[in-house]
Amino acid sequence: MFAMRFDGQRITVVGLAREGAALARFLAERGAIVTVTDQKGRKALQERLAALEGLPLRYCLGGHPKIVFEADLICLSPGVPFDSPLAEEARRRGIPLSSETRLFTRLCPAPIVGITGSSGKTTTTALVGEMLKKWHPGRVWVGGNIGRPLIGSLDEISPDDRVVMELSSFQLELFNPWRETSAAAGPLFDPAGWSPPVAAILNITPNHLDRHRTMEAYTEAKRAIIAHQKPEDVAVLGFDNPVTRRLAKECVGRVVFFGTTGRPQEMGAFLDGETLTVRTGGRGQALCRISELRLRGRHNVQNVLAACAIASAAGADIKALRAVATTFEGIPHRLEMVRELNGARYYNDSIATSPERTIAALQSFDEPIVLLAGGRDKHLPWDDFARLAHRKVRHMVIFGEASPIIQRAMHSVSNDCQVHLAATMEVAIELAASLARPGDVVLLSPGGTSFDAFRDFEERGERFKEMVQRL
């Protein structure tokens, strides 16, 4: 049982999304004086407010009045940038900044495996969680940027458990060593940096530049996961990505690489021809052939290799790795097969919120593709996507705010692929169905975020599946 209490400590929680709501509950139930603030009004937050009903919380909704700075600590939700006006004012006043993720890592009694990267981190995190469950006799908790916030499970987590966390660049922003705002230390704020004893950076490619603005700032956010490791810790890095490969020079602990290139003797998990191989005890052990994986696509070979390297670094044996690698079928919204209709197969890849993710999806199919692309642009280049799409896509149906950007990118390369404009994703689905032939793949892999029309990529994916089932 988690016995720590925070009686009388004044804490402001900024943002009432998933993490903010979980943190507000956790703190209020342990005696903290909690103020919750959100730019959205009460009507837009009805569902969240109903879930917190009965707790002694003070709400400042529809904006951030000065009262929110009457706090000993301010906790930012991942959607609140570190350079937002509220965060800047907090720093000016000398109020420490933290988050649900940072508090959890500060208070968690169990060893943590942390995983980040521009793509593949959710699938890899889920794989590692399953591998550790096969091997570890105690409980294994999987969370962070995947599933429910773990702060609410602290009552149940013991030192004998294992925790696997997916960590986004938004969550890692507050772990950077130069992001400290106060020398104050206590049960809720530790000015010393933190990195997990087993930390993985799968890859770093342009992403979230609408938030981080520069590639350098984005890379620094990711790098925070290894910045505070100790000599006895392990950093698992993607060898095939030049950015993560270079980060090996900055690692204090042991470095383990994974990938499909590089010399086998330097790798923790690698390909030997068509065989996935894991290095344990100084020698390579065959895991399985690519054809034995249930996951589709070359990018998922990378994900399985990453998971094997990470789980092995955390102690899992080859038997556990093999059992999961050959049976894991994936998670929703990631090249998820929805149905076959009139000889065409429909796939939901709503997780593809960057052009690079859509490129990986396109490379997973040899069949003719009818692609649904669009959403909100993240200020990322679409050139490589356009070049590949002209080779792989028979028809492209574009929707959402990014439509003009995608259309320009496609026309700048060639006119080989027919591009159709749809007012909404729902219209795009109907149009794609009318264009599909037997043997085609109809693929939702937008390349943009969902925020122009949906709450998140999950809602977009669920809507796609619902519409496809109605066709």
N, C-alpha and C positions, 0 to 999 in steps of 0.2 A: 504494500500500500504506500502510495506517495504521500508522505506526511508533512511536507513543507507547506507553510502558510505565508501569506503576504499581507497580513493585517495592516491596514492604514497606509499602504503604499499607493500613491496616486499614479495611475497608469492610463494613458490615452491610447486607444486602438484606432488606427486610421484605416478605414475601408472595411465594409461589412460583407465582403465576399466570403468564400469558404473558409480560408485561414483566419480572417479577422473574427468571424462569428465563433469559431472553435476556441480561439484565444480569449475572447471576451468571456465566454462561459467558464473556461479553465481558471482565469484570474478571479472572477467574481465569486466563484464557488470556494475560493481559498482566501477570501477576506480582503482582496484588493479593492480600492475605490476606483472603479473603472468608468471612463468616459469613452463612448463610441461615437466617432464622427465619420460622415460620408458625404460626398458631393451630391449623391442621389437623395431624393426626398422620401418621405415615409411610404407613399403609395408604391413607389418602385421597389421598396425593400420589404414589402408586406410579409413575404414568405420567411425571410431571415428574422424579422422582428417577432413573428409568431413562434418560431423555434426557440427564441430567447426569452419568451414571456415568463414572468415570475422572478427573474434574476434582478438584483439591485444594480441596474445599469443606468447611467445618465447618457441621453442621446443628444447629439448636435448634428442634425441632418439637414441636407440641402446646402451645405457649405461648412466652413471651418472657422467659427468665431474664436475670439481671443481666449475664451475660457478653456479651449483644448490645450493651451500651453501651461495651464496650472497643473503640472505633472512632474513626477520624479523620473518618468520614463515614457517615451513615445514609441509605440510599435507600429511599423509600417506594413501594410499588406503588400504582396508582390507587385500589384498593379500600380503602386504609388512610387514614382521615380525618386531616387535619392536627391536629385536636384530640383524637386518640386518646390514651390514657394513655401509650403508648410514645413518640409524637411529643412530647407535653408533657414527659416525663422527659428526652428528648434535648435539648430546648430548655433545660430547667433546668440540665443539665450543660454547656451551651454547645457541643454537638455539631452541626455544620452538617447540614441536611437537604437531600436532593436526590431525584432520580428518574431512571429510564431516559430519559424524555422530556427532562428538563432537561440531563442529561449529553450526550444526542445533539445537542441544539441548540447546546451549548457547543463540541462537538468537530467538528461537521459542516463540511466545507470548501466545500460548495455552497450557493447561495442557497436560502432556504426560503420557501415560500408556506404560511401557516398559516390554517386555516379552523375556526371554531367556530360554535355556534348551538344553540338548543334542539331544532330539528328540521331535517332536510334536509342535515345536514353530510356524511353518508357519501356520498349520491348526488352532492352538489355536488363533493366532493373527488374522487370517481371521474371525474366529467365534466371537471374541471380537469386532472387527470392525463392523460386522453386528448387533450384539446385541446393541451396542451403537447407531448405526444408527436408530434402531427401537425405541430407548428410547429418545435420545437427539434431541431437536428441531433444533439445529444448525448443521453445517457440521462436519463430522468425516473423518479424513485423516488417511490412513493406509499405512505404508511404512517401511523404514529401510532396513532390509535384504530381504524384500519382496516387489515386485513391483518396481516402479521407485524411485530414491533418492528424499527425501522430500525437500532438500535445494532449489530446483528450484520452489517450491510452496510457499515460504515464503511471496511473494507478496500478496498471496490470503488468507493466514491463519490469522484469527483474534483471539483475546483473548476469544471469546465466543465459539470457535470451540473446538473439542477434537482431539487428535492425538494418534494413537496406533502404536507402533514401535516394530518390531521384531529385536532383537539385538543379533548378533552372538558373540562368544568368540573373534573373530578377531576384531570386532568393539569395544568390551568392553575393550580390552587390554589397550587402551589409557585413560581409566577412572580410572585406579588403582591409589590410592593416592600416592604411591611411584614412579609413573611414571612421575612426574613433572620434567621439565628440566630447568625451569627458574621461577623467582619470578615476572617476568613482567606480568602486567595485562593490558587489553585493550578490545576494542570491539570484537576482534577476539581470544583473549586468556585469559582465566580466570584460575589462578592457583588453585582456590578453586575447590574441587570435586563436582560432580553432580550425583544424582540418581533421577529417576522419582518418583513423589509422590505416584503412584501405580506401584510397581515393582514386577515381577513374575519370579521365577526360577522353572521351571516345574520338572526338574530332572537333575542329573549330573552323567553320566556314561562315561567310556573311549571313547574318540573321539578326533580327530585332534591331536593325539600325534606325528604325523609327523611334526607338527608346534610347539606345546607347549612343546614337549619332555617328560614332566612328568605330572602325574595326578594332582599333587599339583599345578603346574603352570596353568594348564587348569582350575582347580577349582577356583583359585584366579582370573582369568580373568572373570569367570562367577559371582563371588561374588561381583565384582565391581558394579553391578547394584543395590545392596542394601547398599553398604559401606557408602554412604553419605546421607542416608535418615534421615529425621527429626522425632521427636516424633509424629507429627500429620500424618505421612505418613503410608502407608500400604504395607507390604510385603506378597505376596501370594506364598506359598511354597508347593511343592508336598510332601505329608505325606508318601507315599509308598516308596519313595526313601530315603535311610538312609543318604546320603550326604546332601540333601536339608533339611531333617528333623533336622539334627544337626545345620544347619545354623540359625535356629530360635533363638538360644542363642545369636547370634551376632546382632540381629535386634534391632534397636532403637525404631522403630514405632510399630504399631499393626501388629500382625502376623495372617494371615488367611491360614488355611490348606485346601487342597482338596485331595481326594483319595478314594480308595475302601477299605482301612483298617483303623484302628483307631476307637476311640470312637466317635459316632455321635456328642456328645455335644462339642467336640473339633474341629469339622470340619466346614468349610464354605460351602463346597459342597461335598456330599458323596453318597454312595449307601445304600439304605434301601431295602434289598433284591434285586429285579430287578428294583427298582425305583430310578432314579436320584433325589436327594433331595438337596435343597439349604437352608442354614440357613440365614434368614433375620429377623431382629427385635427380635432376641433371640429364634426363633422357626424355626423348619424345615418345608419347604413347598415343596410338591411333584412337580417335574418338568415334568417328563414323564417316561415311562418305556423304558428299553434298546431296546425293540423290535420296539419302535416308532422312533428311530434314523435312519436317512438315511445313516449315515456313517457306514462302515463295520469295524469290528475288535474290540477286547477288548481295544487295545491301543487308539482307538478313543473315547471310553467311558471316559478314562482318559482325553483326550483332551477336551471333552465337559464339564466335571466337572471342569477342570481348567478354561475354558472360563467363565463358570458361576460364579466361585469364583472371577475372575478378574473383569468381567463386573459389578458384584454386588458391589464390592469394589469401582468401579468408579462411582456408582450411579444408574445403570440400574435396572429396576424393574423386577419382576418375569414374567410378561406378555411378555416383550421383550425377556427375556432369553428363555422362552418356545417356542415362535414363531420361533426363529432361530434354536434352538436345534432340532426341529422336521421337519425342512425343508431343512437344509443345506446339500448339496450333495457332498461337498468336492471340492478340487482344483486339477488342472492337475498334473500328475506324482506322485500321492499318491494313490496307489491302484485304479487307474483309469481304469474302464472297457473300453476296446477298441472295441472288437467285439466278436461275437460267430461264429465259423467256424467248420463245420463237428462235431458239438456237443461239442466242447471244447471252453472254454471261455478264452480270452486273457486279461491280466491285465498289466498295466504299473505302476510300482512302482520305477521309476528311481531315486526318491529322496533317496532311501535306499543306502547311501554311507558309511555305517558301518555295520558290522555283526549284531549288535543289532537291527538295523532297519529292516534287512531282517528277523530276528527271529520274530519280531512283525508281519511282513507280513505273514509269514508261519503260525503263530498261528491264523490268520484270516480266514483260510479255513479248511473245513473238507474233501473236495474233494481231490482225488489224484492230485499231483502237478508235472508238468514239469517245473523245475526252471532254469532260465538263470541267472548265477552269474559270477562276475568278475569285471574288471576295474582295478583301481590302489589301492593297499593296503595302509592303513594309519597307519601301525604298530600297529594294534589292534589284540586281540586274536580271533581266529576262532573256538575254541574248542566247546563252547556252540552251536554255529551255526551248527557245524558238527554233534553233537549228536542229535539235533532236526531234521536236514535234513534227517538223516537216518530213522527217524520215519515217516516223513511227505512227503518226496519227492520220487517219483517213478523213475524219470530220472532227472539228473542235467547236464546242458550244460554249461561249463565254458569257458570264453574268457578273453582276456586282460592280463595285467602284473601280476595280482594276481592269475592267473590260477595255477601255481605250488604250491603256498601257500595253496590255497583251496583244491587242490588235495591231498596234504600231510595231511591236517587236516582231510579230509574225510577218507582216508585210515588208519589213525591212530586210528580211532574209530571202523570202520566196513567196510564191503564190501556190505552191504544190498542195498545201493542206487547205481544205475548205473551212473557213471560219464563219460561224453563225452567231449572231448576237441575240441574247434572250434577256428579257426585262428582269426576271427573277430566277432563282435556282429551280423553282417548281416548273416554270415554263421551259427551262433548259432541259429538265428531265424528260418532259413530254416530247420535246424536239429531238433529243438524243435517241429516244426509243423509236421514233419514226424513221430515223436515219440508219439504225442498226440493221445489219444483215446476219443471217446464220453464220456462226464462227467468229463473230466480232466480240470484242471486249468493250463494254460500256463502263467507263472508269470515271468516278468522281475523285479527282486529285487536284484540288483548286489552285494551289500555289500561293494563295492569299489567305489572310486570316478571315474569320467568320464574323468579325465585329460590325460589319456594315449591315448585317441582317439578322444575326443570331447571337445568343448569349455566349457561346463558345463552340469549338469544333465538334464537341460531342452532340450538342443540339442540332448542328448542321448535319452531322452524320446520321442521327436518328431520323431527322426529317427526310433525308434521302432514302433511307431504308423503307420508311413508311410509304413514301410515294412510289417507290419501285414495286413494292408488294401490291399496290393498288392497280398497277398497269394492266 
